[in-house]
Amino acid sequence: MELLHPHCAGLDVHKDTVVACVRHMADGKVTTEVKTFNTTTRGLMELSDWLSAQGVTHIAMEATGVYWKPVWHILSDGEFDLTLANAAHVKNVPRRKTGVPGDRSSSLGWKTDVNDAAWLADLKAHGLIRASFVPDQPTQQMRDMLRARKQFVRERSSHTQRIQKTLEDANIKLDSVVTDIVGLSGRRMIEAMIDGETDPEALAALAHGRIRATRAELEAALRGRVTAHHRFMLKLHLDHLDAVNAAIARIDKEVDANLEPFRVACEMLTTIPGVSSLAAEVMVSEIGIDMGRFETAGHLISWAGLCPKNDESAGKRRSNRSVSPSKSNPWLPDGGFVSLKGTTSVVPQVQQNKGLASAPAVCPFRPGPR
């Protein structure tokens, strides 16, 4: 097999340690050296110095949870060519013995950290590892904020449901007459209940004039048995809901302050029907603005997990449905990014725009973890 990188290393990354295997090919002979380092900043600096002293030029590591990130950040300051591997891709390569003495990894049950690092180095030496998409720092920071925002939105929905559950326990049918129980009218009524108001007529008078329910329907829905326990729980959930809303507002403000590098791309994406400003920001934070990472629009759709699955038997196609939601990118907007599905013109148009960079494709198909 053709040798591409004679001086490379494989890293098996864990929470507290990282096992490094350096692989050298000289005069037709393979030599390896293995060493274990701590994942503290000092330990990773020692790892970087050791790899430099060994003359390593290319390094491969698997995407292990979030533990690979500190290793990547420190090694990226050096002059190494780093490759982040998708563990599923590495697993699909038929495994054989490495050059490490005593390696019996080809036998079932002989998986070790040393053998894993040596196998990564062996694969990297022969160019058998496909690089995953690792965004630059501004894109990564934008991604972190918008992913946190989505989690807060989910948490806000959960607390709204908890408020509804508490109202139901008190036999208050507020959601039957109000579309949003934490909207303008609903919140007025809930805050009045927390303050001790129990008169249905007084509570119904707090409703906005545009509510479709009649006064009689409101009074009937607001007649219940609200106890001190219910008031405590409503206050607790409402305060938490306010804190979540404040956190979302802070994220929105920070995102807007750091949007300048992505503003042109976001403006372009909002021209697609159904893509809002927020959806465009999320899409840019997930896929970046360098469309050269994807050879075609189809590669981008495949990476996002929105391409039709293959389901054919005896020459008959049985289904054209997209792949399972569990295999798609959970952070991409459900509605906005679907507008890219099936198109072949969006990515070329984006790539041709002066505001987006164009570079040789390095991550075809699904470039690894998200």
C-alpha positions as CSV (number, residue, x, y, z in Angstrom):
1,M,0.0,0.0,0.0
2,E,1.3,3.5,-0.9
3,L,2.9,5.4,2.0
4,L,1.8,9.0,2.1
5,H,3.1,10.2,5.5
6,P,6.4,8.6,6.7
7,H,6.4,10.6,10.0
8,C,3.0,10.6,11.6
9,A,1.3,10.0,14.9
10,G,-2.0,8.6,16.2
11,L,-3.7,9.9,19.4
12,D,-6.1,7.9,21.5
13,V,-7.8,10.6,23.5
14,H,-9.6,10.1,26.8
15,K,-10.8,12.4,29.6
16,D,-7.6,12.3,31.7
17,T,-5.0,10.8,29.4
18,V,-4.0,10.8,25.8
19,V,-2.0,7.9,24.3
20,A,0.3,9.0,21.5
21,C,1.9,6.6,19.0
22,V,4.6,8.0,16.7
23,R,5.2,6.0,13.5
24,H,8.3,6.5,11.4
25,M,9.1,4.8,8.1
26,A,12.8,4.9,7.1
27,D,14.7,2.6,4.8
28,G,11.7,0.4,4.4
29,K,11.4,-0.3,8.1
30,V,8.6,0.9,10.4
31,T,9.5,2.0,13.9
32,T,7.0,3.1,16.6
33,E,7.2,4.8,19.9
34,V,4.3,5.1,22.4
35,K,3.9,7.5,25.3
36,T,1.1,8.5,27.5
37,F,0.4,12.1,28.6
38,N,-2.0,13.8,30.9
39,T,-4.7,16.0,29.4
40,T,-3.9,19.0,31.6
41,T,-2.6,22.0,29.8
42,R,0.9,21.3,31.0
43,G,0.6,17.7,29.8
44,L,-0.7,18.6,26.4
45,M,2.2,21.1,26.0
46,E,4.6,18.3,26.8
47,L,2.8,16.2,24.1
48,S,3.2,18.9,21.6
49,D,6.9,19.3,22.4
50,W,7.5,15.6,22.2
51,L,5.8,15.2,18.9
52,S,7.9,18.1,17.5
53,A,11.1,16.5,18.8
54,Q,10.1,13.3,17.1
55,G,9.8,15.1,13.7
56,V,6.1,14.3,13.4
57,T,4.4,16.1,10.5
58,H,0.8,14.6,10.5
59,I,-1.4,13.7,13.4
60,A,-4.7,11.8,13.5
61,M,-7.2,11.6,16.4
62,E,-10.7,10.4,16.9
63,A,-13.5,12.7,17.8
64,T,-14.1,11.5,21.4
65,G,-16.9,13.5,22.9
66,V,-15.6,16.9,23.7
67,Y,-12.2,15.6,25.0
68,W,-10.5,16.0,21.6
69,K,-11.0,19.8,21.6
70,P,-8.3,20.8,24.2
71,V,-5.9,18.5,22.4
72,W,-6.8,20.0,19.0
73,H,-6.5,23.6,20.3
74,I,-3.0,23.1,21.7
75,L,-1.6,21.1,18.8
76,S,-3.1,23.5,16.3
77,D,-0.6,26.1,17.6
78,G,2.2,24.0,16.2
79,E,3.1,23.2,12.7
80,F,1.3,19.8,12.6
81,D,-1.2,18.8,9.9
82,L,-4.1,17.7,12.1
83,T,-6.9,15.3,11.1
84,L,-10.0,14.7,13.2
85,A,-11.4,11.2,12.4
86,N,-15.0,10.1,12.6
87,A,-14.9,7.0,14.8
88,A,-17.5,5.3,12.6
89,H,-15.3,5.7,9.6
90,V,-12.2,4.3,11.4
91,K,-14.2,1.3,12.6
92,N,-15.3,0.5,9.0
93,V,-11.7,-0.1,7.9
94,P,-10.8,-3.8,8.3
95,R,-8.4,-3.9,11.2
96,R,-5.1,-5.8,11.1
97,K,-2.0,-5.9,13.3
98,T,0.0,-2.7,13.7
99,G,3.8,-2.4,14.0
100,V,3.7,-2.1,17.8
101,P,5.4,-5.1,19.5
102,G,2.9,-7.4,21.1
103,D,-0.1,-6.0,19.2
104,R,-2.8,-8.7,19.0
105,S,-5.6,-6.3,18.1
106,S,-6.6,-8.5,15.2
107,S,-7.9,-11.0,17.7
108,L,-11.3,-10.4,19.4
109,G,-11.0,-8.9,22.8
110,W,-7.5,-7.4,22.4
111,K,-8.5,-3.7,22.0
112,T,-6.2,-1.4,24.0
113,D,-5.4,2.3,24.1
114,V,-1.9,1.6,22.7
115,N,-3.3,-0.5,19.8
116,D,-5.9,2.1,19.0
117,A,-3.3,4.9,18.8
118,A,-1.0,2.7,16.7
119,W,-3.9,1.8,14.3
120,L,-4.7,5.5,13.9
121,A,-1.1,6.2,13.0
122,D,-1.1,3.3,10.6
123,L,-4.2,4.6,8.8
124,K,-2.9,8.1,8.7
125,A,0.4,7.0,7.2
126,H,-1.5,5.4,4.3
127,G,-4.1,8.2,3.9
128,L,-7.0,6.0,4.9
129,I,-8.6,8.6,7.3
130,R,-11.1,11.0,6.0
131,A,-10.9,14.4,7.6
132,S,-13.9,15.7,9.6
133,F,-15.1,19.3,9.4
134,V,-13.6,21.3,12.2
135,P,-14.8,24.9,12.0
136,D,-12.5,27.9,12.7
137,Q,-12.7,29.7,16.1
138,P,-15.2,32.4,15.1
139,T,-17.6,29.8,13.6
140,Q,-17.1,27.5,16.6
141,Q,-17.9,30.3,19.0
142,M,-21.0,31.2,17.1
143,R,-22.0,27.5,17.0
144,D,-21.6,27.2,20.8
145,M,-23.8,30.2,21.5
146,L,-26.6,29.2,19.1
147,R,-26.6,25.6,20.3
148,A,-26.9,26.9,23.9
149,R,-29.8,29.1,22.7
150,K,-31.6,26.2,21.2
151,Q,-31.2,24.3,24.5
152,F,-32.6,27.3,26.4
153,V,-35.6,27.4,24.0
154,R,-36.3,23.8,24.7
155,E,-36.0,24.5,28.4
156,R,-38.4,27.4,28.1
157,S,-41.0,25.0,26.5
158,S,-40.5,22.5,29.3
159,H,-41.2,25.2,32.0
160,T,-44.2,26.4,30.1
161,Q,-45.5,22.8,30.2
162,R,-44.8,22.6,33.9
163,I,-46.8,25.7,34.5
164,Q,-49.7,24.2,32.5
165,K,-49.4,21.0,34.6
166,T,-49.7,23.0,37.8
167,L,-52.7,24.9,36.5
168,E,-54.4,21.6,35.5
169,D,-53.7,20.3,39.0
170,A,-55.6,23.4,40.3
171,N,-58.4,22.7,37.7
172,I,-57.6,26.0,35.9
173,K,-58.3,25.4,32.2
174,L,-56.4,28.4,31.0
175,D,-55.0,26.8,27.9
176,S,-58.5,26.0,26.7
177,V,-59.3,29.7,26.3
178,V,-55.8,31.3,25.8
179,T,-53.4,30.2,23.1
180,D,-50.2,31.1,25.0
181,I,-50.6,30.7,28.7
182,V,-47.4,32.8,29.3
183,G,-48.4,35.5,26.8
184,L,-49.7,38.9,27.7
185,S,-53.1,37.9,29.0
186,G,-52.1,34.5,30.4
187,R,-49.2,35.9,32.4
188,R,-51.4,38.7,33.9
189,M,-53.8,36.0,35.2
190,I,-51.1,33.7,36.5
191,E,-49.4,36.6,38.3
192,A,-52.7,37.6,39.8
193,M,-53.2,34.0,41.0
194,I,-49.8,34.1,42.6
195,D,-50.7,37.3,44.4
196,G,-53.7,35.5,45.9
197,E,-56.5,36.5,43.5
198,T,-59.1,33.7,43.1
199,D,-62.2,35.6,41.8
200,P,-62.9,34.3,38.3
201,E,-64.5,37.6,37.3
202,A,-61.4,39.6,38.4
203,L,-59.1,37.2,36.7
204,A,-61.1,37.3,33.4
205,A,-61.0,41.1,33.4
206,L,-57.3,40.9,33.0
207,A,-57.6,39.4,29.5
208,H,-56.7,41.4,26.4
209,G,-59.7,42.6,24.4
210,R,-58.6,40.6,21.3
211,I,-58.9,37.2,23.0
212,R,-61.6,35.2,21.1
213,A,-63.0,33.5,24.2
214,T,-66.1,35.2,25.7
215,R,-66.1,36.6,29.2
216,A,-68.3,33.7,30.4
217,E,-65.8,31.1,28.9
218,L,-62.9,32.8,30.6
219,E,-64.7,32.9,34.0
220,A,-65.6,29.2,33.7
221,A,-62.0,28.3,32.8
222,L,-60.5,30.3,35.6
223,R,-62.7,28.9,38.3
224,G,-60.6,26.3,40.2
225,R,-59.0,25.5,43.5
226,V,-55.7,27.3,43.7
227,T,-53.8,26.5,46.9
228,A,-50.7,28.0,48.5
229,H,-48.7,25.0,47.1
230,H,-49.9,25.9,43.6
231,R,-49.0,29.5,44.0
232,F,-45.5,28.5,45.1
233,M,-45.0,26.2,42.1
234,L,-46.3,28.8,39.7
235,K,-44.0,31.4,41.1
236,L,-41.1,29.0,41.0
237,H,-41.6,28.1,37.3
238,L,-42.4,31.6,36.3
239,D,-39.2,32.9,37.8
240,H,-37.2,30.2,36.1
241,L,-38.9,31.0,32.8
242,D,-37.9,34.7,33.2
243,A,-34.3,33.7,33.8
244,V,-34.3,31.5,30.7
245,N,-35.8,34.4,28.6
246,A,-33.1,36.7,30.0
247,A,-30.4,34.2,29.0
248,I,-31.8,33.9,25.5
249,A,-31.8,37.7,25.2
250,R,-28.2,37.8,26.3
251,I,-27.2,35.2,23.7
252,D,-29.1,37.1,20.9
253,K,-27.2,40.3,21.9
254,E,-23.8,38.5,21.8
255,V,-24.5,36.8,18.5
256,D,-25.5,40.1,16.9
257,A,-22.3,41.7,18.2
258,N,-20.1,38.9,16.6
259,L,-22.1,38.5,13.4
260,E,-20.0,40.7,11.2
261,P,-17.8,37.9,9.6
262,F,-21.0,36.1,8.7
263,R,-23.3,38.9,7.8
264,V,-23.1,38.6,4.0
265,A,-23.7,34.9,4.2
266,C,-26.7,35.3,6.5
267,E,-28.2,38.0,4.2
268,M,-27.9,35.7,1.3
269,L,-29.5,32.8,3.1
270,T,-32.5,34.9,4.2
271,T,-33.3,35.3,0.5
272,I,-34.3,31.6,0.5
273,P,-38.1,31.4,1.2
274,G,-38.7,30.1,4.7
275,V,-35.3,31.0,6.1
276,S,-35.4,33.6,8.9
277,S,-32.5,35.6,10.2
278,L,-32.1,33.2,13.2
279,A,-32.3,30.1,10.9
280,A,-29.6,31.7,8.7
281,E,-27.4,32.3,11.6
282,V,-27.7,28.7,12.8
283,M,-27.0,27.4,9.3
284,V,-23.9,29.4,9.0
285,S,-22.7,28.4,12.5
286,E,-23.1,24.7,11.6
287,I,-21.8,24.6,8.0
288,G,-19.5,27.6,8.0
289,I,-19.0,30.0,5.1
290,D,-16.3,28.1,3.2
291,M,-18.4,26.1,0.7
292,G,-15.2,24.6,-0.7
293,R,-15.4,22.0,2.1
294,F,-18.3,20.4,0.2
295,E,-17.7,19.3,-3.4
296,T,-21.4,19.8,-4.4
297,A,-24.7,20.7,-2.9
298,G,-25.4,17.0,-2.7
299,H,-22.4,16.6,-0.4
300,L,-23.7,19.3,1.9
301,I,-27.2,17.8,2.0
302,S,-25.7,14.4,2.8
303,W,-23.6,15.8,5.6
304,A,-26.7,17.5,7.0
305,G,-28.5,14.1,6.9
306,L,-31.3,15.4,4.7
307,C,-30.6,13.3,1.6
308,P,-33.0,10.4,0.6
309,K,-32.0,7.0,1.9
310,N,-31.3,4.0,-0.4
311,D,-34.1,1.5,-0.2
312,E,-34.1,-0.6,-3.3
313,S,-34.7,-4.3,-3.9
314,A,-35.0,-6.3,-7.1
315,G,-34.7,-3.1,-9.1
316,K,-37.6,-1.5,-7.4
317,R,-37.2,1.6,-5.2
318,R,-39.5,1.2,-2.2
319,S,-39.0,4.5,-0.4
320,N,-37.5,7.9,-1.1
321,R,-37.9,9.2,2.5
322,S,-35.0,11.0,4.1
323,V,-32.6,9.3,6.4
324,S,-33.6,8.8,10.1
325,P,-33.8,12.0,12.1
326,S,-31.3,10.4,14.5
327,K,-28.7,10.5,11.7
328,S,-29.3,14.1,10.7
329,N,-27.8,17.2,12.3
330,P,-30.0,17.9,15.3
331,W,-28.8,21.5,15.5
332,L,-29.8,22.7,12.1
333,P,-33.2,24.4,11.9
334,D,-36.0,22.0,11.1
335,G,-37.7,24.3,8.6
336,G,-35.1,26.6,7.2
337,F,-32.5,24.0,6.1
338,V,-35.0,21.7,4.5
339,S,-35.4,24.4,1.8
340,L,-31.9,23.3,0.6
341,K,-33.1,19.7,0.2
342,G,-33.1,18.5,-3.3
343,T,-31.6,21.7,-4.8
344,T,-28.4,21.9,-6.7
345,S,-28.1,25.6,-7.2
346,V,-27.9,27.1,-3.7
347,V,-24.4,26.1,-2.8
348,P,-22.8,27.1,-6.2
349,Q,-24.6,30.5,-5.8
350,V,-23.3,30.9,-2.3
351,Q,-19.8,29.8,-3.4
352,Q,-19.7,32.3,-6.2
353,N,-20.6,35.2,-3.9
354,K,-17.7,37.4,-3.0
355,G,-18.6,37.3,0.6
356,L,-17.9,33.6,0.9
357,A,-14.6,31.8,0.6
358,S,-13.9,29.1,-2.0
359,A,-11.3,26.5,-1.4
360,P,-10.4,23.0,-2.6
361,A,-12.8,20.4,-1.1
362,V,-11.3,18.6,1.8
363,C,-14.3,17.0,3.4
364,P,-16.5,15.1,0.9
365,F,-19.8,13.5,1.9
366,R,-20.2,13.4,5.7
367,P,-17.2,15.1,7.2
368,G,-17.5,13.6,10.6
369,P,-18.9,14.7,13.9
370,R,-21.2,17.7,14.5
